[in-house]
Amino acid sequence: MTTTELPDEEARAFAASFDLARLTPDFLDDPFPRYHALRRFAPVKRLPDGSVFLSRYEDVAACYRDAAMSSDKSVEFGLKFGPGTPLHKHHTTSLVFNDPPCHTRVRRLLAAAFSPRALKALEPRIEALVDGLLDRAAEAGRMDLVEDFAFALPVEVICDMLGVPRADRAPFRRYSLAILGALEPVVPPDKTKAGNDAVAEFSAYLDGLIAEQRRRPADESDILGILVHGEVEGTRLTHVELVQNCIFLLNAGHETTTNLVGNTIDALLRFPGELAKLRGDPSTIRGCVEEGLRFESSNQLGNRRLTLDTEIGGERLDAGTYVHLGIGAANRDPAVFADPDRFDIARDPNRHLAFGSGTHMCLGATLARMEGAIAIDRLARRFPGLRRDGDVQRGGRARFRGFARYPVTW
């Protein structure tokens, strides 16, 4: 059995003192032993600020199903970023931090662009992009798995879908890291400023892109066209809603896939027996992707606010309580996943929560799975001698788990 349990006394002490506002580098580097400690000694952990952190699968899954859980973060983000700031405007307007009816309206507009037929049409483009990136890497003899491959693929795909000219794409990773970095539990002033600047610059760019789209006829194969010209129950998105949800799509459209590819390749290199299984049987790629999503979930944390008094994990929580959903912790819960700290591409069933559940199930899940499967499978087969080529660097974030740097050669 593979295990990352802390010794009992250390685990008990960690659970007693755990505070999302005071995370250590050890936690950010490897949170999983600490998640095990929380499940054992404080599965419904009350934090000093009055919020609650959940680490058991059953409790996190129940929150996704519960209508008493609100995704609206207007109050929290007003306190965190300041009302009217670019970050506040973005994170209170984008799809993920809204409840119905706003959430329903935007999601219904986007659904057509993420239909199975629309995504199937993208598959040849994704394969060509992956092969082109691997050709370039083969010439160099080495690459950074994140910058040159795991990030380069999804940002090209989502920019193609939104009609962003290739020459304009260079700043997008900087924008994304700054905007999503502001969602961390604690954000220092310089990171907040970087996030605000990124939203402002990104918004100004999208103003021009949307203006061009308004002059063109509607095209159901174009996401931006769907958002600009589409209607739900006779209404269209406002300009602010258009801009902020385009930013959301560009960020969410690459963050999950970037981390999925990087984290899964890392796991395959750490569990070489599983890498050999993948190379020996192409049909295992689907299970490999699902296990990558579970084992090192890109999105480790979610949040909800209770709108009613609710019982969770045997404890009564008052309406208004802010609840942290430990997605990464839930996906390593031994009550659901046997030997949870082992990377097992044949794991079945694998009902992970990496893409959430319920009404907020990730709209781009199918696209991320497709991109991940093509990228991981082709990289593993193209370079049989694939290995690390120096020190790697984690992203240093609690909410989004991935690598900032991962040099490889073969």
Secondary structure, 3 states (H helix, E strand, C coil): CCCCCCCHHHHHHHHHHCCHHHCCHHHHHCCHHHHHHHHHHCCEEECCCCCEEECCHHHHHHHHHCCCEECCCHHHHHHHHCCCCHHHHHHCCCHHHCCCCHHHHHHHHHHHHHCHHHHHHHHHHHHHHHHHHHHHHHHHCEEEHHHHHHCHHHHHHHHHHHCCCHHHCCCHHHHHHHHHHCCCCCCCHHHHHHHHHHHHHHHHHHHHHHHHHHCCCCCCCCHHHHHHHCCECCECCCHHHHHHHHHHHHHHHHHHHHHHHHHHHHHHHHCHHHHHHHHHCHHHHHHHHHHHHHHCCCECEEEEEECCCEEECCEEECCCCEEEEEHHHHCCCCCCCCCCCCCCCCCCCCCCCCCCCHHHCCCCHHHHHHHHHHHHHHHHHHCCCCEECCCCEECCCCCECCEEECEEEC
